[in-house]
Amino acid sequence: MTDQKTLTFLHTAPSHVARFDRLLAAHDLTALRVQHHVNEALLPHDGRLTDDLKRNALSIFMQLSSGADMVLCTCSTLGPVADIAAEMVDGRVWRIDRPMAQQALKTGQHILVAACLAPSIMPTQRLLMAEADEAQLLPMISPLIIEGAWQLFLDNNETAYAAAIAQAIKDAVQTTKPDAVILAQASMDCAEPLLNDCGVPVFSTPHIGVAAALDELGLI
């Protein structure tokens, strides 16, 4: 009998539960137990990661890791805290955007990083620089903050949210000419189908991160 593995997600938005369950449903995962932990208080509406939020997030990561083979942080803003937690629990805490950053850097060294919350840009940029340093690359990173889109997400207007993201990225691709585009926030993956014709590869965290996590757990 195969030992069951436990994968625990830490989300900052309730909508991520269905988003990630859909991705997991594409795999035969009878040997996987999935848990979702949603804590909206860890990410205020302006996305700023205060010292109190860092301490609270670290405490939650430690609690969740005690009952899981892997804790997958789906919030890019919390990524740096997930890295700290990982060092404390033998790597059992993962940030979902690391596999995406690794894949994007394989396409070229000029990366457009798009986010709908300004504080989400810096953690992703630092992650890219760290992964580039590991691969002995010198990337050029162009940040794109999509003003006004986040309110559409908060209003549960995913259609308008996706359209605003897609249009802003298409405009930026025309002017900055990147080798690849990164969607820094997990919620932004809804815009990915609208970007098939933008001319460069587009990378989002959910499906790449889930596949990498399942591979790490030996389930695919």
N, C-alpha and C positions, 0 to 999 in steps of 0.2 A: 504493500500500500504506500502511495506517495505521501510524504509529509506535506501537510498544508502550510503554505507561506501566508503571512499577513502583511498586506500593503495598506498603510494608513496615509490618507491625503490630509494635508492641512490647507484649507481654502479661506479666503477672505471675502468670498461672495457665494451665496447659496446657489446661484445658477451654475456654478462649476460642478456641482454634484452630478447633474444630468449630463453635462458636457463630457466629463471623464467616464461616466458609466457607459455612454455611447461608444467611446473608444475601446473600453475594455470588452464590450459585448462582441467586438469583431474577433476576439480570440477565444479559444477553448481553454477556460481557466478554472477547471474543476478543482485544481490544487491550490487555488488562491482565495483567501478571505480578504475582502475589501472593507475598509472602514473610512468614512468621511468625517472629518472634524471641521466644522465651519465656525470661524470666529471673525465676524465683521468688525469687531472693535479693534482688531490688530491693524486695520488700515483705515484711517479716517478719510473723509471725502477728498481732502487735498493731497492725500498720498504721502504725507511727510512722516518719516520714521523717527519718532522722538526716542529719547533714552528710556522713558517708561515703557513704550511699545517694544523696544528691543529687549528689555528685561522680561516683559510678559511673554513675548514670543519665544525667547530662549527657555523659559520655564515650561511652556507648553510643549515645545519640541522634546524636552527631556522627559516629560510625562508620557507623551505619545510613544516615544522610542522604547519605553520599557515593555510595551506589549506588542511590538511590531518588528518584523524582519527589515522593513524599510519604511521610513516616513518621507513622503514626497511633498515638498513645499511647492504649491502651484502659484505662489505670489512672487513676482520678480523683485518687488521692493523688499521683501523679507529674505531674499537670497543670501545676503551677507550674514544674517543671523543664522540661517540654515548651515552655512559653512562653519560657523563657530560651534554649533551644536554637533555637527558631524565629527569634529575633532575630539569631542568629549564622549562620543558613543561609538567609536570605531567605524565611522563612515556610514552608519545606518540612517542618517538624515541626508536626503538629496535635494538639491534645488533643480527644479524641472527645466530651467533654461540652459544649463551647462551643455547637454548634448546638442541643443540647437546651435549654440555658439560654436561648438566644435565643427559641426557640419557646415555652417555658413562660411567659416574661414577656409574651408577646402575649395570654395568656389572662386575666391579672389580676396584681395586684401582691402578693397574699399567697400565698407559695409555701411548701409543706411539703417540706423536704429530708430524705429518709430514707436512712439508711446503716446497715450492719451492723458497721462499724468506725468508732469515734469519730473517728480522724484523717481520715477521708474527708469529714467534714462541712465542716470549715473551708475546704479548697480550693474546694469547690462553692459555699459561701456567698460567698467572695471573688469567684469568677467571676460569680455572679449580680449582685453589687453593681457589678462593673466593667461588665457588659453593661447593667445598669439605668442607670448613670451615662451611658453612651454614648447610651442612648435617652431620657435625661432623665426617668427614672422614680424613684420612691422606694418600693422594695419593702419588704414586711414578710416576714421569713424565719423560719419555725418549724422548728427542727431536731428530728429524731426519730432517736434511736439505738436500734436494735432489738437488745436484749441477748440473747445466747445464740444468735442465728441464724448467726453466722459459723462457729461450731463445726460446725453442720450442713453448711455448705458444705465445710469441710475434711474432713468425714466422707463426702463425695460423696453426701449424702442430699438430692438436689435437690427431691424432693417435699415433704419436711418443711421444707426451707429456704424454698421458695416459700410454703408455707402459713403459716409463722411471719411472714414479711414481710407477706403480705396481711392477716393478722389484725391485726397491729400498726398498719398504715396505716389500715385501716378504723376502728379504734378512735380513732386520732388525728384522722381527718377529722371524726368526729362531735363531737369536743371543740374542735378549732381552727378548723373551717370555712374551709379554704384555698380559693383559686381553682384551684390546681393542685398536683400532687404530682410531685416529682422523685425518681427512683431513682438515687442518687448513684453506685453501683457497677455496672459492666457486668454482673456476675453476677446482679444482682437482676432482670434482665428476665424471668426465669422466672416471677416473680410477677405480671407484667402481665396475663395472661389471667384471673387470679383477682380482678382489681381493676376489671373492666368495670362492675361495679355499685356502685362506691364513691361515685358521685355527682359526681366532678370528673375532669378530664382527668389522665392519668398519663403521664409522660414518662420514657423510659429511653434510655440512651446508644447501644446498638448500632445499631439500624436507622436512627435519625435521623443519627447520626454517619457511618455508612457511606454513606448517600444523599448527605449533604453533601460528603463526600470525593470520591465518584465524580462529582458535579456539578462540583466544583472542578477535577478532572482532565479534564473535558470528555467523560466517558464515558456520561453519561445526560442 
